[in-house]
Amino acid sequence: MSAFAELATPRKDKYMGKISKRVKANVELIDKEKVYSIEEALDLVKKTANTKFVGSVEVHVRTNIDAKKTDQAVRGTVTLPHGTGKVKRIAAFVTEGKEADAKAAGATIAGGEELIKQIKETEKTDFDVAVAEPAMMPKLATIAKILGTRGLMPNPKTGTVSENIAQAIKEITGGKVNFKNDDSANIHQIIGKTSFEATQLAENFKAFMDTLQQSKPTTVKKTFIGNITINATMGPSIRVKA
């Protein structure tokens, strides 16, 4: 069960005895009836970030859109002031002679038709984000299905299709992230690592929420945000004030 689902599904006492001592202790720190300020919530996130590895801090937003209606879809980009803490592998699809510039800007992989051919033959995508020059988009049609099903297809709306590939890559490595709603009208976003300072996480949270509020579809007349929860990886959900 995800941390987000835990919020909506109260645990039974008999189940509490079957979970680990760490998880049980973490859950007992949270008042599920309370809606915390972001400062209080991040304090609890820090306290419950007690896995053996450095996890992420996740924000889960339940919106009141109708996810079945395309005119209510939520999609946007935001540059988090302190990034997510995750090093992204970037693939750049560029015209001949631009490979060196793309790699100098931070791309892990850069290429043109040969790179497209390689992906088509192997179906391997060893990268987290793909960017492309507009001239390369028609050529990506042969691997559109491979990239699309993995959420890797470059898109002008997310800034991953650009004439200035070096700038697009620098923005991504500088903390630019994309967000969109899922089929349940929820939006999930990582805003940093649990090792970040609370002030850094708070600033990333504000940047994300400000941009999300601005992304409200004009066709949504009721309250846009339903509720917000935040948690550390494998940690309990904490309700946060909108």
C-alpha positions in Angstrom: 0.0 0.0 0.0 1.4 3.4 -0.9 1.9 6.1 1.7 -0.9 8.1 0.0 -3.3 5.2 0.3 -2.5 4.8 3.9 -4.1 8.2 4.6 -7.4 7.1 3.3 -7.4 3.6 4.8 -7.2 3.5 8.6 -5.2 0.6 10.0 -6.8 -1.9 12.2 -5.2 -2.6 15.6 -4.6 -6.3 14.8 -2.8 -5.2 11.6 -0.6 -2.8 13.5 1.0 -5.8 15.4 2.1 -7.3 12.1 4.0 -4.4 10.7 7.6 -3.6 11.7 8.5 -1.7 14.8 9.9 1.2 12.7 6.7 1.6 10.7 4.5 1.3 13.8 6.5 3.9 15.6 6.4 6.3 12.6 2.6 5.9 12.3 2.1 6.7 16.0 3.8 10.0 15.5 1.1 11.2 13.1 -2.3 12.5 14.1 -4.4 11.5 11.1 -7.1 13.9 12.1 -4.8 16.9 12.0 -3.9 19.0 9.0 -0.4 20.3 9.6 1.4 23.4 8.4 4.2 22.7 6.0 6.8 23.4 8.7 5.2 21.0 11.1 4.8 18.4 8.3 8.4 18.6 7.3 9.5 18.2 10.9 7.6 14.9 11.0 8.9 13.9 7.6 12.4 14.3 9.0 11.5 12.2 12.1 10.0 9.4 10.0 12.8 9.3 7.4 14.5 6.5 9.3 15.1 4.0 6.5 18.6 2.6 6.0 19.0 4.7 2.8 18.5 8.3 2.0 14.9 8.5 0.6 12.9 11.2 -1.2 10.3 13.6 0.1 7.0 13.0 -1.9 4.0 15.3 -2.3 0.7 13.8 -3.3 -2.1 16.2 -4.3 -5.7 15.1 -4.8 -7.4 17.4 -7.2 -11.1 17.9 -8.0 -10.7 17.7 -11.7 -12.5 15.1 -13.9 -9.6 13.1 -15.1 -11.7 11.6 -17.9 -12.1 15.1 -19.5 -9.2 16.2 -21.6 -10.0 19.9 -21.1 -9.4 19.4 -17.3 -6.1 17.7 -17.6 -3.3 19.2 -15.5 0.2 19.4 -16.9 3.0 21.7 -16.2 6.7 22.3 -15.4 8.3 23.9 -12.4 11.9 24.7 -11.5 12.5 23.6 -7.9 15.0 26.1 -6.3 17.0 23.2 -4.8 16.3 20.5 -7.3 15.1 17.0 -6.4 18.5 15.6 -5.4 18.3 13.1 -8.1 20.8 13.0 -10.9 18.9 12.6 -14.2 20.3 10.8 -17.2 19.4 12.9 -20.2 19.3 11.8 -23.8 19.6 14.5 -26.4 18.3 13.9 -30.0 20.2 16.4 -32.0 21.2 17.1 -35.6 24.7 16.3 -36.8 27.5 18.3 -35.1 25.5 19.2 -32.0 26.4 16.1 -30.0 29.4 17.7 -28.2 27.5 20.8 -27.2 24.7 18.6 -25.8 27.1 16.6 -23.7 28.9 19.7 -22.5 25.6 21.0 -21.3 25.0 17.8 -19.2 23.5 15.2 -21.5 24.5 11.7 -20.8 23.7 10.5 -24.3 23.6 12.6 -27.5 23.0 11.5 -31.0 20.8 11.6 -34.1 19.7 8.9 -36.5 22.2 6.3 -35.1 20.8 6.8 -31.6 17.3 6.4 -32.9 18.2 3.2 -34.7 19.9 1.8 -31.6 16.8 2.4 -29.5 14.6 0.9 -32.2 16.7 -2.3 -32.4 17.3 -2.8 -28.7 14.2 -1.0 -27.2 16.6 0.0 -24.4 16.2 3.5 -22.9 18.9 4.0 -20.3 17.9 7.6 -19.5 15.3 9.5 -17.4 14.6 12.4 -19.7 14.8 13.0 -23.5 15.2 16.3 -25.2 15.2 17.0 -28.9 15.6 19.6 -31.5 12.4 20.3 -33.5 14.1 19.0 -36.7 14.5 15.6 -35.0 10.9 15.1 -34.0 9.7 13.6 -37.3 12.6 11.1 -37.1 11.5 10.1 -33.6 8.3 8.7 -35.0 9.9 5.3 -35.5 10.5 5.0 -31.7 7.5 7.1 -30.5 5.8 4.0 -29.1 8.8 3.0 -27.1 9.4 6.5 -25.7 5.7 7.3 -25.3 4.8 4.3 -23.2 7.7 5.1 -20.8 6.9 8.8 -20.5 10.1 9.8 -22.4 8.7 11.4 -25.6 10.0 15.0 -26.0 7.2 17.5 -25.9 7.2 21.3 -26.6 4.7 21.8 -23.7 7.3 20.5 -21.2 10.2 22.3 -22.7 11.9 19.2 -23.9 11.7 20.2 -27.6 13.9 23.2 -28.2 16.1 24.8 -30.8 18.4 25.6 -27.9 19.1 22.1 -26.6 22.0 23.2 -24.3 19.6 25.6 -22.5 16.9 22.9 -22.2 19.4 20.5 -20.7 20.7 23.1 -18.2 17.2 23.8 -17.0 16.5 20.1 -16.4 19.8 19.6 -14.5 19.1 22.8 -12.6 15.9 21.5 -11.0 13.2 21.7 -13.7 10.6 19.0 -13.4 7.4 18.1 -15.1 4.1 17.1 -13.4 0.7 15.9 -14.6 -2.4 14.2 -13.1 -2.8 10.5 -13.2 -6.0 8.6 -14.0 -7.3 9.2 -10.5 -6.9 13.0 -10.7 -4.0 12.8 -8.3 -0.6 14.5 -8.9 2.6 13.1 -7.4 5.9 15.0 -7.1 9.2 14.5 -5.5 10.5 17.8 -3.9 13.9 16.6 -2.7 15.8 14.2 -0.6 15.2 13.6 3.1 18.8 14.8 3.6 17.8 18.3 2.4 17.4 21.1 5.0 13.8 21.7 6.0 14.0 25.2 4.6 15.1 23.9 1.2 12.2 21.4 1.2 9.8 24.1 2.2 11.0 26.4 -0.7 10.7 23.5 -3.2 7.2 22.7 -1.8 6.1 26.3 -2.2 7.5 26.6 -5.8 5.6 23.4 -6.8 2.3 24.3 -5.1 2.4 27.9 -6.6 2.9 26.5 -10.1 0.3 23.8 -9.6 -2.3 26.4 -8.5 -1.5 28.4 -11.6 -2.1 25.3 -13.7 -5.8 25.0 -12.7 -7.8 24.3 -15.8 -10.3 27.1 -16.7 -13.0 24.5 -17.0 -12.8 23.6 -13.3 -15.2 25.8 -11.5 -15.1 24.2 -8.0 -12.2 24.1 -5.6 -9.1 22.8 -7.5 -7.2 21.2 -4.7 -8.9 18.6 -2.6 -6.1 17.6 -0.1 -2.4 17.4 0.1 -0.2 14.9 1.8 3.6 14.6 2.2 5.8 11.8 3.2 9.3 10.4 3.2 10.0 7.3 1.2 8.3 4.3 3.0 7.0 6.8 5.6 3.5 7.6 6.7 1.3 10.2 5.0 1.0 13.6 6.7 -1.8 15.9 5.7 -0.7 19.4 4.8 -2.7 22.7 4.6 -3.4 23.8 1.1 
